[in-house]
Each structure stands twice: as structure tokens, then as C-alpha cells.
């Protein structure tokens, strides 16, 4: 199988070993703000523009980055390179002006590739768990005195906009496959947490999704850490079979970093783990088997890079996690409220399992879900049929667009119908508006319940909305 010609192609690298004047279009975005921050910290002169002010932009201004509101052709004058994300249309006035003036234009992935070319880059890729694993690996390396740089797609303590500049040569970055970024990065080492069906609008087929990860693993010049338990990751493992640079993690007996047991505790989880035959205990404030796998992946890469196994496990204990990854958000009527970024079936199943094993749960598990992206739900609604099995009550709201175009007939009710068709006796509620969700949960929830709200859209404000309704 060969890659689709429509997949992203590498751009000519920008030499970032010398100071450049870099202009970032859409600088307040979650992918662009950490890039801008790291470029500035490395000594480049950075400017940017965005349509609206935000807390993130204010942080960037405090870092010495000049940010203008609105887009204008004059903003790119004098720039050595103008960079943009997939969300920025080609008609943007700044991109048009840069093209007219002959100023080099680079997609975000091109600037990341240019950073990788002058660092010892460690990519963290995969369908689930990238953000937590990226942040944790960085934390382990910091604890071990390696002082890495990092770009991560989430809010992490010590990294206000998801970026860290270190004095060491290591550069840990979260690698997104959805827009072809992973296709063009020049990575030295790579973690692939797992592989699952997603982003078929870009790849066209799941076989192309797998091929993207196989290609990335084969291009990496150093260690590749892969999931021994994940059948869909087998092509990666088979492509690197018998190569010493391949490291595996999981519960499988063949794993280089093997999870023997995961025990829920009052404060998180305790993991019995075997690292190259050495038996250790990792204690973590995170919850769920899925986080045990994220921990194993990070530890596998850290120890491959020469970090002592005991140091790596000790560092896990002081890692508090990433915002919106199983974040406890207070109580309502004696019930615990949890917010989670889970938006794909495997993630939802894992988050619900973690909620159901929470020590404060003496009642029911209530799962609230906001589907994300019209094209995803159009293609995948049926795959959500079984992932809510461990919830006692399921509440589904309408689709959060995330910038995707509306598709007639595609609503959250497709997910409701899939669950009901597979599980006729399940208690599933269709609550299309936010007020519908708040009203139902407020009337239904009881002391001892755990209510976990999930999705990568604005469902993150649901716990606040519910608590306000109870005042």
C-alpha cells in the first residue's frame, strides 16, 4: 500500500538555528500559541495576529510577543517566515500578502519540522492518550535533569500555553496525524500510544491511517515505542520486528515495559510494572487503566533515553496530569462531577470505567456526552453503540462543530439511536440543548453518583452550568 498523493508533503525547512522574524497567523489557537511561545523563547523575533483577544494572547504578550487583533497585509511586512494552521483559509489577507511579497509561507507542520531538524526530537503520536503521554514524558525528563523543550496540546502545570523551553537538546512534541503533521516531521524517536479509526475525512480509509503511523516509525532514526496490546498497532511492530530500537509496552508478556497489575487507590492508581525484567511500583494520582498505559509508554521512552527506571517511576508520582483529562470539578447534591476530553469510543469506554471505579462512587455512573465534528459523526455514529455499557444513565447532546461544516441530518441523535439499537433496555436520554442536559441531570442525580461529562467541545463548562443551576 502506498500513501495517498493528497497526504501532506514536506516543505522546505527554515533554518531556525539563527534568529528569524516569524509571524504567526491565528496565534491564539491551541496549536499555534505553543509554537509561538517556544520560537520566542529560543530567541526568534515573533509577532502574531488573531481575530479576538484571549487569556492565551495576554500570556504571549507578557512573553514579549507582539500580537495584533484582526488580520492585515501590513502585519507580515519584514517577516522571514509566515506560519499558519489548517484552520486558516488561503484567502486570509496575511497569507495572500506574504505570497505576493515572496515571504516564505509554512504550515505549522513545516515550522515544527524545522525545529525537529535542529533538536533531538521525540514525537508522541497515536489516536488516544497523546497529550497526557507527552506531558508526562516531559515531566519525567525534567525530573531526571534532562531539561527538555516541549510542545503539548493541553493545559499543563508550568506550561501556561502548552510550551516549555529547556536548555537541553531534547524536544518532546505532541504529533497530530489529523492534518498530515505527523507525515512531515523529522523525528529522532517516536511513541505511538495506539491506533484507532479517526480522521477518515483526511485519510480516506483506515488502512491509510495505519500506514501513516508505520511510515512515521520507519522514518524515525532512534527509538520507537509501540503498544504491544493493541492489535491495530501490529503493522508498526511488524515493520520494525527484530530491530533493537523497537520498545513495547502493555500487559502482554512480550512487552519491554509490562504492566502486571493496576490497583485503584483513594488518591489514584498503583501500577505494578516490570521494566526490562526489573519489578517496580509506580504510584500515580491519575486514574484508570488507560492512564496506566500512558504511564507505561512514557516510562518506556524515558528509560530508552537513559533515564533510570526508579527515577522514572518516582517522577510519575508527582505528575498531576493535564486539564480536561479526568478532572474532578466539584460536587452537586453529594455527587462527584468529572470533566473529560474523551470523544472517541475507546476513550469514552476508558473514562467511564475509571469513573465507575472511583472510590467516592457509591451510587450510579451518569455519562454525559457531546459528539464532535459533523463528518466524524456522519461516518462513525454506529461505532459509539457499545462504549457506554458501563454507565447506568447516558445523556447525549447535539454535535459540537469544531469548525466543520453542518451536514443535514447529522445530529447527536444518531449516537442515541445507535446505543438504543444495540442496547434496547439502556437508559439513554436525548438532550439536544445545554439547558436540556442541565435540567435532566439536576433532576436525576443523587448523592453517591458520579457524573462524567465528555467531549472535546464546550461541554467542559457543563459542571459549572449544573452547579449554577443548583444555587
ChimeraX attribute file (.defattr): number of C-alpha atoms within 10 A of each C-alpha:
attribute: neighborCount
match mode: 1-to-1
recipient: residues
	/A:1	6
	/A:2	9
	/A:3	15
	/A:4	14
	/A:5	7
	/A:6	10
	/A:7	16
	/A:8	16
	/A:9	12
	/A:10	16
	/A:11	15
	/A:12	13
	/A:13	15
	/A:14	19
	/A:15	13
	/A:16	17
	/A:17	14
	/A:18	9
	/A:19	14
	/A:20	18
	/A:21	17
	/A:22	22
	/A:23	28
	/A:24	27
	/A:25	31
	/A:26	24
	/A:27	27
	/A:28	26
	/A:29	18
	/A:30	17
	/A:31	23
	/A:32	22
	/A:33	26
	/A:34	26
	/A:35	26
	/A:36	28
	/A:37	26
	/A:38	22
	/A:39	22
	/A:40	22
	/A:41	17
	/A:42	17
	/A:43	14
	/A:44	19
	/A:45	19
	/A:46	22
	/A:47	24
	/A:48	29
	/A:49	23
	/A:50	18
	/A:51	13
	/A:52	11
	/A:53	14
	/A:54	12
	/A:55	11
	/A:56	17
	/A:57	24
	/A:58	13
	/A:59	16
	/A:60	25
	/A:61	16
	/A:62	10
	/A:63	13
	/A:64	14
	/A:65	20
	/A:66	15
	/A:67	23
	/A:68	19
	/A:69	13
	/A:70	14
	/A:71	18
	/A:72	14
	/A:73	13
	/A:74	11
	/A:75	22
	/A:76	27
	/A:77	14
	/A:78	13
	/A:79	18
	/A:80	18
	/A:81	19
	/A:82	26
	/A:83	24
	/A:84	26
	/A:85	19
	/A:86	13
	/A:87	10
	/A:88	13
	/A:89	10
	/A:90	11
	/A:91	9
	/A:92	13
	/A:93	16
	/A:94	23
	/A:95	25
	/A:96	15
	/A:97	18
	/A:98	22
	/A:99	13
	/A:100	9
	/A:101	12
	/A:102	11
	/A:103	17
	/A:104	15
	/A:105	20
	/A:106	20
	/A:107	16
	/A:108	20
	/A:109	26
	/A:110	23
	/A:111	26
	/A:112	22
	/A:113	23
	/A:114	20
	/A:115	23
	/A:116	23
	/A:117	19
	/A:118	15
	/A:119	20
	/A:120	20
	/A:121	27
	/A:122	28
	/A:123	29
	/A:124	31
	/A:125	26
	/A:126	24
	/A:127	20
	/A:128	20
	/A:129	22
	/A:130	25
	/A:131	26
	/A:132	25
	/A:133	28
	/A:134	27
	/A:135	30
	/A:136	27
	/A:137	29
	/A:138	27
	/A:139	26
	/A:140	27
	/A:141	25
	/A:142	16
	/A:143	17
	/A:144	17
	/A:145	11
	/A:146	17
	/A:147	20
	/A:148	23
	/A:149	24
	/A:150	27
	/A:151	29
	/A:152	28
	/A:153	23
	/A:154	25
	/A:155	19
	/A:156	20
	/A:157	15
	/A:158	10
	/A:159	16
	/A:160	17
	/A:161	29
	/A:162	24
	/A:163	27
	/A:164	22
	/A:165	18
	/A:166	17
	/A:167	10
	/A:168	14
	/A:169	13
	/A:170	22
	/A:171	24
	/A:172	27
	/A:173	27
	/A:174	25
	/A:175	28
	/A:176	19
	/A:177	20
	/A:178	16
	/A:179	16
	/A:180	20
	/A:181	21
	/A:182	24
	/A:183	23
	/A:184	19
	/A:185	24
	/A:186	25
	/A:187	27
	/A:188	21
	/A:189	24
	/A:190	29
	/A:191	27
	/A:192	27
	/A:193	26
	/A:194	23
	/A:195	22
	/A:196	18
	/A:197	17
	/A:198	19
	/A:199	18
	/A:200	17
	/A:201	12
	/A:202	17
	/A:203	22
	/A:204	13
	/A:205	14
	/A:206	16
	/A:207	14
	/A:208	18
	/A:209	22
	/A:210	20
	/A:211	19
	/A:212	21
	/A:213	23
	/A:214	20
	/A:215	16
	/A:216	23
	/A:217	26
	/A:218	14
	/A:219	17
	/A:220	19
	/A:221	14
	/A:222	19
	/A:223	22
	/A:224	29
	/A:225	28
	/A:226	29
	/A:227	29
	/A:228	24
	/A:229	18
	/A:230	15
	/A:231	12
	/A:232	16
	/A:233	21
	/A:234	17
	/A:235	14
	/A:236	25
	/A:237	22
	/A:238	11
	/A:239	14
	/A:240	16
	/A:241	11
	/A:242	9
	/A:243	12
	/A:244	10
	/A:245	16
	/A:246	20
	/A:247	22
	/A:248	26
	/A:249	30
	/A:250	23
	/A:251	20
	/A:252	16
	/A:253	14
	/A:254	12
	/A:255	21
	/A:256	21
	/A:257	31
	/A:258	26
	/A:259	25
	/A:260	16
	/A:261	13
	/A:262	20
	/A:263	15
	/A:264	19
	/A:265	15
	/A:266	9
	/A:267	13
	/A:268	17
	/A:269	21
	/A:270	20
	/A:271	22
	/A:272	17
	/A:273	23
	/A:274	21
	/A:275	19
	/A:276	13
	/A:277	11
	/A:278	11
	/A:279	15
	/A:280	16
	/A:281	17
	/A:282	20
	/A:283	22
	/A:284	25
	/A:285	18
	/A:286	25
	/A:287	27
	/A:288	22
	/A:289	20
	/A:290	19
	/A:291	23
	/A:292	25
	/A:293	25
	/A:294	25
	/A:295	25
	/A:296	30
	/A:297	29
	/A:298	31
	/A:299	30
	/A:300	29
	/A:301	26
	/A:302	21
	/A:303	19
	/A:304	19
	/A:305	14
	/A:306	10
	/A:307	19
	/A:308	14
	/A:309	20
	/A:310	16
	/A:311	16
	/A:312	25
	/A:313	22
	/A:314	18
	/A:315	22
	/A:316	23
	/A:317	17
	/A:318	15
	/A:319	19
	/A:320	15
	/A:321	25
	/A:322	20
	/A:323	17
	/A:324	19
	/A:325	22
	/A:326	24
	/A:327	18
	/A:328	16
	/A:329	18
	/A:330	14
	/A:331	18
	/A:332	24
	/A:333	13
	/A:334	14
	/A:335	21
	/A:336	24
	/A:337	24
	/A:338	24
	/A:339	25
	/A:340	23
	/A:341	20
	/A:342	25
	/A:343	20
	/A:344	23
	/A:345	19
	/A:346	19
	/A:347	20
	/A:348	24
	/A:349	21
	/A:350	20
	/A:351	31
	/A:352	28
	/A:353	21
	/A:354	21
	/A:355	28
	/A:356	24
	/A:357	18
	/A:358	20
	/A:359	13
	/A:360	15
	/A:361	17
	/A:362	14
	/A:363	15
	/A:364	20
	/A:365	26
	/A:366	25
	/A:367	25
	/A:368	25
	/A:369	27
	/A:370	26
	/A:371	28
	/A:372	23
	/A:373	21
	/A:374	23
	/A:375	18
	/A:376	19
	/A:377	20
	/A:378	17
	/A:379	14
	/A:380	18
	/A:381	22
	/A:382	17
	/A:383	16
	/A:384	23
	/A:385	20
	/A:386	17
	/A:387	19
	/A:388	26
	/A:389	15
	/A:390	18
	/A:391	23
	/A:392	16
	/A:393	20
	/A:394	23
	/A:395	21
	/A:396	24
	/A:397	23
	/A:398	20
	/A:399	24
	/A:400	20
	/A:401	16
	/A:402	12
	/A:403	10
	/A:404	12
	/A:405	10
	/A:406	14
	/A:407	13
	/A:408	8
	/A:409	10
	/A:410	19
	/A:411	22
	/A:412	24
	/A:413	20
	/A:414	23
	/A:415	28
	/A:416	22
	/A:417	18
	/A:418	17
	/A:419	25
	/A:420	17
	/A:421	13
	/A:422	13
	/A:423	15
	/A:424	11
	/A:425	9
	/A:426	16
	/A:427	13
	/A:428	22
	/A:429	18
	/A:430	19
	/A:431	22
	/A:432	17
	/A:433	11
	/A:434	17
	/A:435	14
	/A:436	15
	/A:437	21
	/A:438	20
	/A:439	13
	/A:440	14
	/A:441	19
	/A:442	16
	/A:443	8
	/A:444	11
	/A:445	21
	/A:446	17
	/A:447	15
	/A:448	17
	/A:449	25
	/A:450	29
	/A:451	30
	/A:452	29
	/A:453	28
	/A:454	30
	/A:455	23
	/A:456	19
	/A:457	17
	/A:458	13
	/A:459	22
	/A:460	20
	/A:461	13
	/A:462	22
	/A:463	23
	/A:464	14
	/A:465	15
	/A:466	20
	/A:467	17
	/A:468	11
	/A:469	13
	/A:470	10
	/A:471	6
